[in-house]
């Protein structure tokens, strides 16, 4: 069954039947591109994130978003003064349709190499959602480099490290890199996905038998990271809209938010443990 992007979430993407698809697609509405920090720019929609990292050798694009977002992302890249052919690498937070549905069109438009981790690479290549959400597919597209946990991706002077943070999908990936801004170096995190999709059970999940251990691994990894700048796959998860408004006042960069990151991870882990305890209690 086809599912769609809902406007109302509980700390993660939720999916609703195809009959409700038109209105939820409003999550793909455009926003003006803007500089986040250093050489990182936002080119996504009102809620579904898409970022570019500018290097001397071209652009790294993290998440292409929904099919409706393809012209938004392309226009935003061009508004920032780049050509589509400048996009050399396409990465993803995780293989759900609202983050990779635009991969095929963006690869065709840019000639970029697509890179993804483990089972998410297979999912992107097949066009099928293999996660517990089972939320529908997208146009299959070749993954040019299949990555492993801990692998690095380098373009020009920029290197990102892939951290496998599974559960939300089997190959869900959190990316980290360093940027220079105002003479200082900042560690930047792009959280791959941490929430449990609506309707997904942890106990006895046959689509993702290892989902309980995978989420536990994710929170172990995320608690060990020490980012300065907190970004994620959906703007609402890191308060993007409010931070955009604060940035306009010129009172510092609100995306530098290590405390916000720690609180986010703690809240997400608490939600996971709560659901796990409730499911286990109900199964007894």
Beta strands, then each sheet from edge to edge (+ up, - down):
strand 1: 3-5
strand 2: 15-17
strand 3: 34-37
strand 4: 40-42
strand 5: 51-55
strand 6: 58-62
strand 7: 87-91
strand 8: 113-117
strand 9: 145-147
strand 10: 152-155
strand 11: 158-164
strand 12: 173-181
strand 13: 184-191
strand 14: 229-232
sheet 1: 1+ 2-
sheet 2: 3+ 4- 5+ 6- 7- 8- 9-
sheet 3: 10+ 11- 12+ 13- 14-
end
